[in-house]
Amino acid sequence: MTVTTPSTTEPSEAASARSPGVVAGRPSAIWVLIAGVLGLAAAAALTVEKIEILINPDYVPSCSINPVLSCGSVMITPQASLFGFPNSLIGIVAFTVVLVTGVLAIAKIDLPRWYWVGLAVGTLIGTVFVHWLAWQSLYSIGALCPYCMVVWAVTIPLLVVAASIAAAPAASNSVVRALHTWRWSLVALWFTGLILLILVRFWDYWSTLL
């Protein structure tokens, strides 16, 4: 009679070997959630305002504050509907994913590394799109959309957080380690540069407020 020896491999170890994942740290998880909430709120507000403009062309959006901070001036341009529909609809879908990811991360759900890599790549594409829109706002349209700027403000830090989580297994790499060390300094530099561009571009208007 053959006696079968029970496996000494624990079920949890076997599961871990089959599906390695990454658990985000609590600060990172909280930021992902905050980015999802703020981004989704801004995208939803933009969509509502766009619908109001379509219904009534004379409608003045709540975010049209002055000649520079004017959502209405931005919403009616072709750049605001680059793919034939309002860009804000893309934001609603994208930030819903981010919001759900934040909830899962805070709950310490073990998400696969490929998921975080996908989120980082998606956020990178969004970052490129955001920079194009920012350039168009500054130098083509000549007006700024406050709700759009909320999206700008959360996208860059979100990219840093998502990339940091996705690249965690490669932390021993010197380049990755250096980027991780200086990541928030780079973000601060980016915000400083954007603020300076806005100040210089619309200085003729800002100077009248002094």
N, C-alpha and C positions, 0 to 999 in steps of 0.2 A: 504494500500500500504506500502510495506517494503522499508525503505530507507537504503541504504548501505553506511556506513561511510567510507570515503577514508582512506587507510592505512597511518599511520604517519611515517612509516619506510622509510627512504631515500634510494633510489636505491644504492647509494655508500655504505651505511652501510650494506645493504643486501648482496651485492657482496663481501664485506670484510668478512662478517660472513661465506659465503660459501667457500671462497678461501683465507685464510690467507696466507700472503707471507712475504718475508724479502727483504728489500731494502738495498743493500750493501753501506757502506760509500764510498765516492769518493776515498780516498787513497787505500782502499781495492780493489775497482773496477779497479783502474789504475794498481795495481800490478797484478791482475788476467789477465788483458789484456797483460801486459808486459811479464808475464810468458808464456802466450799462444803464443805470437809472437816469443820469444826467443826459446822456446821448439820446436815449429813447424819448425822454421828455422833450428835448429840443427838436428832434425829428418829428414827433407827433404834433408839436405846436406849429412847426413850419407847414406841415401837411394841412392842418386846419386852416391856417391863414391863406394858403394857396387856394383851397376850396372856396373860401370867402371871396377871394379876388375873382375867381372864375364865375361865381354867382353874380357878383357886383363889381364891375371894373373900377368903380369909384371908391371902393372900400379902402380904408387906411388901416394897415396892419398895426397891431399893438406894439410891434417892435420897430415901427418907423418913428424915430424920436427926433431926428434933425436931418439936415441934408447929407450928413456923412453916415450916421447910424440909421439906415433906412432899408428895412427888409423889402418893402414894396418895390423899391428901385431894382433890387437884385432878383426878386421872384419873377419878374416879367421878362427877364433876359433869356436867350437861348441856353446860356451856360447853366441855368437853374433846372433845365430839363434836358440834360445832355443826351440821354438815351431815349427821348421821346415821352418820358413821364417825369414827374418831379423827382429830383435827386433825393428828397426827404424820404421817399418810399424805400429807397435802398437803405437809408439810415434806420428806418423802423425795423426792417428785417435784420440788419447787421447787429444793432444794439440789443435786439431781443435775444439773439444768440449770446451776446456778451453778458446780459443780465442773468440769463439762465446759468451760464458758466460761473458767474460770481456766486450765485446761490449754491451751486454744487460744490464750489471750492470752499465756501464758508462751512458747509456741512462736512468737509473733509472727505468728499467722495474721491476715490482714487481714479483720476482720469488718465487715459493712456498718453504717453508722450506725444504720439502722432497727433493727438487732438490739440495739444498746446502748440505744436509746430504749425498745424493748420491755422489756429487762431492767430499766431504771430504773423504768418504769411498773409492771411486775410487782412490783418490790421496794417501791415506794410503797404498792401495795395491801397487800402483806405487812406493811408498817410500820403501816398503819392497823389491820390485824387484830391485830398484836402489841400495840399500845396498848390495844385493847379487851380483850384477854386479860389484860394487866397490870392494868388497872382492875378487872376481875372478880376477879382473884386477890387484889388488895389490899382491896377494899371489899365484895365479895360472898361469895367463897369463904373468905377469911381465912387463906390459906395460900399458900406459894410453892413452885413446882416448879423445882428447880435446873437440870434439863435444859431446861426452858422458858426459863429465864433466860439460858442459853447462846445460845438462838435470839434472844432479845431483844438480847443484847449484840453479835451479829454482824450483825443486820439493819440497824441504823441506820448503822453505818460502810459497809456494803455499798451502801446507798442513796446515800450521799454519793459513793462511788467510781464507781458506775455512772452517776449523774447527771453527774458531772464529765467522764467520758469521752464521754457522749452529747452534752453541751453544749459540748464543746471547739470545734466550728466557730463557736459564737456567743460566743466569748470576748471579742470586741470590745464586746459589750453591757455597759453599766455595771452593770446589776443582776446579770447573770450573773458578771461579774468580781468584784463585791463579795461575792456568796455564795461564790464559789470561794476568795476570800482568807480569809474567816472560817469556812470550812466545818468545820475541826477544832475551832475554838473553840466552835462551835455544838454539835458532838458532845460535847465535854467538858461543856458546860453541861447537855446532855440527861442524860448519865450522872450528873452531880452532882444534878440534880433527882430522878432516879429513886431514887438512893441515899437522899436525904433523905426521900422519900415512904415508902420501906421502913422507915427508922429510926423515923420518927414513927408510922407505922401500927402497928408491932409493938414500940413502945418498952416496953410493959409486960413483954414477954418478954425483950427485950434487957437491960433494967435488972436482971433477976434474974441475969444472967451476969457482972455487974460485981463 
